[in-house]
Amino acid sequence: MVPTQDPMRVLLVRPRQQDDEFIAGLVGKPVELYHCPVMEIVPLAEQLQVEAIKSSIHNFDRYQIAIFISRTAAYLGLDWLKSAWHVVPKGVRFYAVGKSTAWVLQQNHIPVETPLNTYDSEGLLNLPSLQNVTGKEVLIFAGKGGRRLLEDTLEQRGASVHRCDLYERCVTAKYALNIQALLSNDEVDVVVAHSGELLLCLFAVVAAEYHQKLLSLPLLVPGKRVAELAVEQGFRKLIIANSALPSDMVSAILEWYSDNG
């Protein structure tokens, strides 16, 4: 009789989100998933913030380029657009930083361009169609804060760039004790972090005496940029998926499990 592998015990720290395809991809697999978010995503709701969003949405037909930074930006941005426009205005060219963000747009039958190789802002900026943007009006759907590389570079190339902040990311310690208990009892085989920001949040909410335990665990990340940030944090056992696309992340962790379980 062939021995069976023990279930892979996975600590997922990203926020809960609509239609989490990564979690769905692990259903039916030999996985014990601990979903302990260290960050919450909160839609902007203050009056001035909502008025700013409405202004961007109602003037959407003035833009030639619309860029979506994340899945959350895509979900929220499309909800706003659908509430104001029965038909998406023609003449707007849609872009998504990553494959998983593009998937949200594609599910709504919106043609979208994504980076050819690296799924990040640098990859998007390398697209031929974004090289000559002089005189173009660009709207970026995003969350508060974050990198300004897209805005700064497109402005340097002659575009007029506007940002539509839709949500903010907040550190949460709700699950800190849960995570620490799992680490204390050696109940985690691999940690999954979809961004460098999540890694910073993880170390912020978990007590310092557990940091070395975290750093000793294998870490699944989506691509080289987050991997580099993880190495800076002190991680040495990295599982690098091709992108943040759920299928890529699931394939990477299952392949690692098959080789190491």
ABEGO torsion letter per residue (X at the ends): XBBBBBBBBBBBABBBBBGBAAAAAABGBBBBBBBBBABBBBBBABAAAAAAAAAAAAAAAABABBBBABAAAAAAAAAAAAAABABBBBGBBBBBABAAAAAAAAAAGBBBBBBAABBBAAAAAABAAAABABGBBBBBBBBBEEBAAAAAAAAAAGBBBBBBBABBBBBBAAAAAAAAAAAAAGABABBBBABAAAAAAAAAABBAAAAAAAAABBBBBBEAAAAAAAAAAGBABBBBBABABAAAAAAAAAAAAAAAX
